[in-house]
Amino acid sequence: MTNSSQDNKEKKKTKAGEHLSKIMKEFYIGQHMDAQAGKFCVWAAIIVPLEILRGFDIIVGIPENYSAMTASKGLGGTQCERSHQLGFSPDLCSYARIDIGNNLNPLADAQMPPLPKPNLIITDNNNCSLLAKWFDVYHREYNVPHFILDVPFCYNPQDYDGNNYILSQYKDLIKLIENMTGQKHDMDKTREAMNNTNEALKHWKRFMNVALHKPAGITAFDSFVQMATFVTLRGTAQLVEQYKLLADETEERVAENIFPVPDEKYRLLWDNIAPWHQLRKMSNRLQQLDTNIVYATYTSCLGTIEGGVDLYEYDGVDPLKHLARTQNFSVCPYGLELRYEVLEKLVERCGIDGVVFANNKSCKVYSLMQLDLQKRLVDKLKIPSIMIDVDHADVTRYSEEGVFIRIEALLEQIDRYKNVC
């Protein structure tokens, strides 16, 4: 790659990145300003359908995303230690430890100020087994209500009864917020938010499909970073704007033959949450090995239904019914068969040479089935794979050299496999 091409690449990389930084900064500043003005504040888990909350004039904060951002800035270890000082176990999810440390034992000069204090907390039990207990800490500490969405684990596609069961809880949630705020929920605003999400996800899928090109136009690390916008700004016009810019820019880069790993020799798939503290370092080291982790199960699932990869589009009619149907879009609530179905589709669609199963010390739900998945993938598709140890936010549970010894061993496996075939 020429110097001018490299300069071009960096310039184009930062265009969507700068816009992302801008809107996220404005969002967090706006939250604190609204809180100072007395606006009602909700803390919600990442799988809670924010489109429902857009029907109210309230603040919405996402503690999990806040923790991921803290870890990506290299501050996770410090905040984890602050939670340990309060007696919370190091075996808890590092997202929880970071967030608890920053809220209940904050540093005087914290670089990441805590979210505005909540008036209501909303979690779900389909995506993370720890969430309800984690948010119960704040329920007790701040003496605010805690609403838990009870969502059935899915071994098969959602049925009529399952949809109605989730839908009934959405209606209960709306009534609770109406009673607490004195506001009337505006279904037209929720419908508009659902339209925004659907439009944004069309652009997201366009962005993700650039990974199908050889060499890939993106890395999984790009999708990890950009996923933060969806988690926080779901249902907003800003999300549509960001993802359109992202998809347009990425497609332009491919048309200009500018790629993150121009001499791409190995195409890998990542299974688990991102190691937020390692994104840049891991991406750079992989590039030196002519290796690209082109796709991740963690980001492939946005806008899908169980076992799917493609967008499950909103029909424009009943936003609550659609949200209930897609409540289990995340990989974590899937049974083994559905998890494998997704993996197989991604391996075949993306031309994957090898799979990296990241055994995440902080996410038992995501990691629990990985040994079975790995065995089935190797037996059925005869594809090389490795298991590495990571933690999505606690850098003390990560060994860079240990991980890359295994990654290099995987590349050797791939070479042997290609020579045999």
C-alpha positions as CSV (number, residue, x, y, z in Angstrom):
1,M,0.0,0.0,0.0
2,T,1.4,3.4,-0.9
3,N,1.8,6.2,1.6
4,S,-1.0,8.2,-0.1
5,S,-3.3,5.2,0.1
6,Q,-2.4,4.7,3.8
7,D,-3.1,8.4,4.4
8,N,-6.4,8.0,2.6
9,K,-7.3,5.0,4.7
10,E,-6.6,6.8,7.9
11,K,-8.6,9.8,6.8
12,K,-11.6,7.7,5.8
13,K,-11.4,5.6,9.0
14,T,-11.7,8.6,11.2
15,K,-14.6,10.2,9.4
16,A,-17.2,7.9,10.8
17,G,-15.2,7.5,14.0
18,E,-15.1,11.3,14.6
19,H,-18.8,11.5,14.1
20,L,-19.4,8.6,16.5
21,S,-17.2,10.4,19.1
22,K,-19.1,13.6,18.6
23,I,-22.6,12.2,19.0
24,M,-21.7,10.0,22.0
25,K,-20.1,13.0,23.7
26,E,-23.1,15.1,23.0
27,F,-25.3,12.3,24.3
28,Y,-23.5,12.0,27.7
29,I,-23.2,15.7,28.2
30,G,-26.9,16.1,27.4
31,Q,-27.8,13.4,29.9
32,H,-26.1,15.3,32.8
33,M,-27.7,18.6,31.7
34,D,-31.1,17.0,31.6
35,A,-30.6,15.4,35.0
36,Q,-29.6,18.7,36.5
37,A,-32.9,20.1,35.1
38,G,-34.7,17.3,37.0
39,K,-35.7,15.0,34.2
40,F,-36.7,11.4,35.0
41,C,-33.8,9.0,34.5
42,V,-33.9,5.3,33.6
43,W,-31.0,2.8,33.6
44,A,-31.6,0.0,31.2
45,A,-29.8,-3.2,30.2
46,I,-28.5,-3.4,26.6
47,I,-31.3,-5.8,25.4
48,V,-34.1,-3.7,26.8
49,P,-36.0,-2.3,23.8
50,L,-35.3,1.4,24.0
51,E,-37.8,2.2,21.3
52,I,-40.5,1.8,24.1
53,L,-38.7,4.3,26.2
54,R,-38.5,6.8,23.3
55,G,-42.3,7.2,23.8
56,F,-41.5,9.2,27.0
57,D,-39.5,12.4,27.6
58,I,-36.9,10.8,29.9
59,I,-33.2,10.1,30.2
60,V,-32.0,6.6,29.3
61,G,-28.6,5.4,30.5
62,I,-26.9,2.1,29.7
63,P,-24.5,0.9,32.4
64,E,-23.1,-2.0,30.3
65,N,-22.1,0.3,27.5
66,Y,-20.7,2.7,30.0
67,S,-18.5,-0.1,31.4
68,A,-17.3,-1.1,28.0
69,M,-16.3,2.5,27.2
70,T,-14.4,2.7,30.5
71,A,-12.5,-0.5,29.7
72,S,-11.7,0.7,26.2
73,K,-10.1,3.8,27.7
74,G,-7.8,1.6,29.9
75,L,-9.7,2.5,33.1
76,G,-11.4,-0.9,33.8
77,G,-8.8,-2.3,36.2
78,T,-8.9,0.7,38.5
79,Q,-12.7,0.7,38.7
80,C,-12.8,-3.1,39.2
81,E,-10.4,-2.6,42.2
82,R,-12.8,0.1,43.6
83,S,-15.6,-2.5,43.7
84,H,-13.3,-5.1,45.3
85,Q,-12.7,-2.6,48.1
86,L,-16.4,-2.6,48.8
87,G,-16.4,-6.4,49.2
88,F,-17.7,-7.4,45.7
89,S,-16.1,-10.6,44.4
90,P,-13.5,-10.6,41.6
91,D,-15.5,-13.5,40.1
92,L,-18.3,-11.2,39.2
93,C,-18.6,-9.9,35.6
94,S,-16.1,-7.1,35.0
95,Y,-18.9,-4.9,33.6
96,A,-20.6,-5.0,36.9
97,R,-17.4,-4.5,38.9
98,I,-16.4,-1.4,36.8
99,D,-19.9,0.1,37.1
100,I,-20.3,-0.6,40.8
101,G,-16.9,0.7,41.6
102,N,-17.5,3.9,39.6
103,N,-20.9,4.5,41.2
104,L,-20.5,3.4,44.8
105,N,-16.8,4.0,45.3
106,P,-15.9,6.7,42.7
107,L,-12.5,8.4,42.3
108,A,-12.5,12.1,43.1
109,D,-11.0,12.8,39.7
110,A,-12.7,10.1,37.7
111,Q,-12.1,10.5,33.9
112,M,-15.4,8.9,33.2
113,P,-18.1,10.6,35.4
114,P,-20.9,8.2,36.5
115,L,-24.3,8.2,34.7
116,P,-27.0,10.4,36.2
117,K,-28.6,8.7,39.2
118,P,-31.7,6.6,38.2
119,N,-35.3,6.9,39.2
120,L,-36.1,3.5,37.6
121,I,-34.0,0.5,36.7
122,I,-34.9,-2.0,33.9
123,T,-33.2,-5.3,33.2
124,D,-33.9,-8.6,31.4
125,N,-33.0,-12.2,32.3
126,N,-32.6,-13.6,28.7
127,N,-29.2,-12.0,27.9
128,C,-27.3,-12.2,31.1
129,S,-27.8,-14.3,34.3
130,L,-26.0,-11.7,36.4
131,L,-27.9,-8.6,35.3
132,A,-30.8,-8.8,37.7
133,K,-28.5,-9.2,40.7
134,W,-26.1,-6.5,39.5
135,F,-29.0,-3.9,39.1
136,D,-30.5,-5.0,42.4
137,V,-27.4,-3.4,44.0
138,Y,-28.7,-0.1,42.8
139,H,-32.3,-0.9,43.6
140,R,-31.2,-1.2,47.2
141,E,-28.6,1.6,47.2
142,Y,-30.8,4.2,45.5
143,N,-34.2,2.9,46.7
144,V,-35.7,2.9,43.2
145,P,-38.0,0.4,41.5
146,H,-36.4,-2.4,39.5
147,F,-38.4,-3.8,36.6
148,I,-37.2,-7.2,35.2
149,L,-38.3,-8.4,31.8
150,D,-38.8,-12.1,32.1
151,V,-38.0,-13.5,28.7
152,P,-38.1,-17.3,27.9
153,F,-34.8,-18.8,26.8
154,C,-35.1,-20.0,23.2
155,Y,-34.4,-23.5,21.9
156,N,-36.7,-23.0,19.0
157,P,-38.3,-20.0,17.1
158,Q,-40.5,-17.9,19.3
159,D,-44.2,-19.0,19.3
160,Y,-47.5,-17.1,19.7
161,D,-47.6,-17.6,23.5
162,G,-44.1,-16.5,24.0
163,N,-44.7,-13.3,22.0
164,N,-47.8,-12.4,24.0
165,Y,-46.0,-13.1,27.2
166,I,-43.3,-10.6,26.4
167,L,-45.8,-8.2,25.0
168,S,-47.8,-8.2,28.2
169,Q,-44.7,-7.2,30.1
170,Y,-44.0,-4.3,27.8
171,K,-47.5,-3.0,28.5
172,D,-46.8,-3.3,32.3
173,L,-43.6,-1.4,31.9
174,I,-45.3,1.4,30.0
175,K,-48.0,1.7,32.8
176,L,-45.2,1.8,35.5
177,I,-43.4,4.6,33.7
178,E,-46.6,6.5,33.1
179,N,-47.5,6.3,36.9
180,M,-44.0,7.3,37.9
181,T,-43.6,10.2,35.5
182,G,-47.1,11.5,35.1
183,Q,-46.5,11.3,31.3
184,K,-48.7,9.5,28.8
185,H,-46.8,7.1,26.6
186,D,-46.7,8.3,23.0
187,M,-47.1,5.2,20.7
188,D,-46.4,7.4,17.6
189,K,-43.0,8.2,19.0
190,T,-42.3,4.6,19.7
191,R,-43.4,3.7,16.1
192,E,-41.1,6.4,14.8
193,A,-38.3,5.1,17.0
194,M,-38.9,1.6,15.6
195,N,-38.7,3.0,12.0
196,N,-35.4,4.7,12.9
197,T,-34.0,1.4,14.3
198,N,-35.1,-0.6,11.2
199,E,-33.6,2.0,8.8
200,A,-30.4,2.1,10.8
201,L,-30.1,-1.7,10.8
202,K,-30.4,-1.8,7.0
203,H,-27.3,0.4,6.9
204,W,-25.7,-1.8,9.6
205,K,-26.2,-4.9,7.5
206,R,-24.8,-3.1,4.5
207,F,-21.7,-2.2,6.6
208,M,-21.3,-5.7,7.9
209,N,-21.6,-7.2,4.4
210,V,-18.4,-5.5,3.4
211,A,-16.7,-8.2,5.4
212,L,-17.7,-10.7,2.6
213,H,-15.4,-9.0,0.2
214,K,-11.9,-10.6,-0.2
215,P,-9.9,-8.9,1.3
216,A,-12.6,-7.8,3.8
217,G,-13.4,-4.1,3.9
218,I,-13.7,-4.2,7.7
219,T,-12.5,-6.0,10.8
220,A,-14.6,-7.4,13.6
221,F,-13.0,-4.7,15.7
222,D,-14.7,-2.0,13.6
223,S,-18.0,-3.6,14.2
224,F,-17.3,-3.8,18.0
225,V,-16.7,-0.1,18.2
226,Q,-19.6,0.9,16.1
227,M,-22.0,-1.4,18.0
228,A,-21.9,1.1,20.9
229,T,-24.0,3.5,18.9
230,F,-26.8,1.0,18.6
231,V,-26.7,0.1,22.3
232,T,-27.0,3.7,23.4
233,L,-28.9,5.5,20.6
234,R,-31.3,2.8,19.5
235,G,-34.4,4.3,18.0
236,T,-33.0,7.7,17.3
237,A,-32.3,9.7,14.1
238,Q,-28.7,10.0,15.2
239,L,-28.3,6.2,14.9
240,V,-29.6,6.3,11.3
241,E,-27.3,9.1,10.4
242,Q,-24.3,7.3,11.9
243,Y,-24.9,4.0,10.3
244,K,-25.6,5.5,6.9
245,L,-22.4,7.4,7.1
246,L,-20.5,4.3,8.2
247,A,-21.9,2.0,5.5
248,D,-21.4,4.6,2.7
249,E,-17.9,5.3,3.8
250,T,-16.9,1.7,4.1
251,E,-18.3,0.8,0.7
252,E,-16.4,3.8,-0.8
253,R,-13.2,2.5,0.8
254,V,-13.6,-0.9,-0.8
255,A,-14.3,0.7,-4.2
256,E,-11.0,2.5,-3.8
257,N,-9.2,-0.7,-2.9
258,I,-8.4,0.4,0.6
259,F,-8.6,-2.4,3.2
260,P,-7.7,-2.8,6.9
261,V,-5.6,-5.9,6.1
262,P,-4.6,-5.4,2.5
263,D,-2.5,-8.6,2.3
264,E,-5.2,-10.6,4.0
265,K,-4.2,-14.3,4.1
266,Y,-6.3,-15.7,6.9
267,R,-10.0,-14.9,7.6
268,L,-11.1,-15.6,11.1
269,L,-14.4,-15.6,13.0
270,W,-14.6,-14.4,16.6
271,D,-17.1,-16.0,19.0
272,N,-17.8,-13.9,22.2
273,I,-17.9,-10.3,23.4
274,A,-15.1,-8.0,22.4
275,P,-12.0,-7.6,24.6
276,W,-12.5,-3.9,24.9
277,H,-9.1,-3.2,26.4
278,Q,-7.3,-4.8,23.5
279,L,-9.1,-3.6,20.4
280,R,-6.3,-1.6,18.9
281,K,-3.4,-3.7,20.0
282,M,-5.0,-7.0,18.9
283,S,-6.0,-5.5,15.5
284,N,-2.5,-4.2,14.9
285,R,-0.8,-7.5,15.8
286,L,-3.2,-9.5,13.6
287,Q,-2.5,-7.2,10.7
288,Q,1.2,-7.9,11.0
289,L,0.3,-11.6,10.6
290,D,-1.8,-10.8,7.5
291,T,-4.8,-12.0,9.5
292,N,-8.2,-10.5,9.8
293,I,-10.9,-11.4,12.2
294,V,-13.6,-10.4,9.7
295,Y,-16.8,-11.2,11.6
296,A,-18.1,-11.8,15.1
297,T,-21.2,-13.6,16.4
298,Y,-21.5,-10.7,18.9
299,T,-22.2,-8.1,16.2
300,S,-23.8,-10.4,13.6
301,C,-27.0,-10.7,15.6
302,L,-28.2,-7.1,15.5
303,G,-31.7,-6.9,14.0
304,T,-32.1,-10.7,13.7
305,I,-34.3,-13.4,15.1
306,E,-33.1,-16.6,16.7
307,G,-30.6,-18.6,14.6
308,G,-30.6,-15.8,11.9
309,V,-28.0,-13.6,10.4
310,D,-30.1,-11.4,8.0
311,L,-32.3,-8.5,9.1
312,Y,-35.8,-9.3,10.4
313,E,-37.5,-6.2,9.1
314,Y,-40.2,-4.2,10.8
315,D,-43.4,-4.1,8.9
316,G,-44.4,-0.6,10.1
317,V,-47.5,-1.8,12.0
318,D,-47.2,-2.7,15.7
319,P,-43.9,-1.7,17.1
320,L,-44.4,-3.5,20.4
321,K,-45.2,-6.8,18.7
322,H,-42.1,-6.5,16.6
323,L,-40.0,-5.7,19.6
324,A,-41.3,-8.7,21.4
325,R,-40.6,-10.9,18.4
326,T,-36.9,-9.7,18.3
327,Q,-36.4,-9.6,22.1
328,N,-34.1,-12.6,21.8
329,F,-32.0,-11.3,19.0
330,S,-28.8,-11.6,21.0
331,V,-26.8,-14.8,20.8
332,C,-26.7,-15.4,24.5
333,P,-30.4,-16.6,24.9
334,Y,-29.9,-19.3,22.2
335,G,-29.8,-23.0,22.9
336,L,-26.9,-25.1,21.4
337,E,-28.7,-25.9,18.1
338,L,-29.4,-22.2,17.4
339,R,-25.9,-21.1,18.4
340,Y,-24.4,-23.7,16.0
341,E,-26.8,-22.6,13.2
342,V,-25.5,-19.1,13.4
343,L,-21.8,-20.2,13.5
344,E,-22.3,-22.5,10.5
345,K,-24.0,-19.7,8.4
346,L,-21.2,-17.2,9.2
347,V,-18.4,-19.7,8.4
348,E,-19.9,-20.5,5.0
349,R,-21.0,-17.0,4.1
350,C,-17.8,-15.2,5.1
351,G,-15.3,-17.7,3.7
352,I,-13.9,-18.3,7.2
353,D,-10.5,-20.2,7.5
354,G,-10.6,-20.6,11.3
355,V,-12.6,-19.8,14.4
356,V,-11.4,-18.1,17.6
357,F,-13.6,-19.1,20.5
358,A,-12.9,-16.6,23.3
359,N,-13.6,-18.1,26.6
360,N,-14.7,-15.0,28.5
361,K,-14.1,-15.1,32.2
362,S,-16.8,-12.5,32.8
363,C,-19.6,-13.9,30.6
364,K,-20.5,-17.5,31.6
365,V,-23.7,-17.4,29.6
366,Y,-21.8,-16.7,26.3
367,S,-18.9,-19.0,27.1
368,L,-20.8,-22.0,28.6
369,M,-21.5,-23.8,25.3
370,Q,-18.3,-23.0,23.5
371,L,-16.6,-26.4,24.0
372,D,-19.6,-28.2,22.5
373,L,-19.8,-25.7,19.7
374,Q,-16.1,-26.1,18.9
375,K,-16.3,-29.9,18.8
376,R,-19.4,-29.8,16.5
377,L,-17.8,-27.2,14.2
378,V,-14.6,-29.2,13.8
379,D,-16.4,-32.5,13.4
380,K,-19.0,-31.2,10.9
381,L,-17.1,-28.5,8.9
382,K,-13.5,-29.8,9.5
383,I,-12.5,-26.2,10.2
384,P,-9.5,-25.3,12.4
385,S,-10.3,-23.5,15.7
386,I,-8.8,-22.5,19.0
387,M,-10.0,-21.6,22.5
388,I,-8.4,-18.5,24.1
389,D,-8.9,-17.0,27.5
390,V,-10.1,-13.4,27.7
391,D,-12.1,-11.0,29.8
392,H,-14.2,-8.4,28.1
393,A,-13.3,-5.6,30.5
394,D,-10.7,-6.8,33.1
395,V,-7.2,-6.6,31.5
396,T,-5.7,-8.4,34.5
397,R,-7.4,-11.6,33.2
398,Y,-5.8,-11.4,29.8
399,S,-2.4,-12.6,28.6
400,E,-1.5,-11.0,25.3
401,E,1.4,-13.4,24.6
402,G,-0.5,-16.4,25.6
403,V,-3.3,-15.5,23.3
404,F,-1.1,-14.8,20.3
405,I,0.8,-18.1,20.8
406,R,-2.5,-19.8,20.3
407,I,-3.5,-17.6,17.4
408,E,-0.2,-18.3,15.6
409,A,-0.8,-22.0,16.2
410,L,-4.2,-21.6,14.6
411,L,-2.6,-20.0,11.5
412,E,-0.3,-23.0,11.3
413,Q,-3.3,-25.3,11.5
414,I,-5.0,-23.4,8.7
415,D,-1.9,-23.7,6.5
416,R,-1.7,-27.5,7.1
417,Y,-5.4,-27.8,6.4
418,K,-5.1,-25.9,3.1
419,N,-2.1,-28.0,2.0
420,V,-4.0,-31.2,2.6
421,C,-7.1,-29.9,0.8
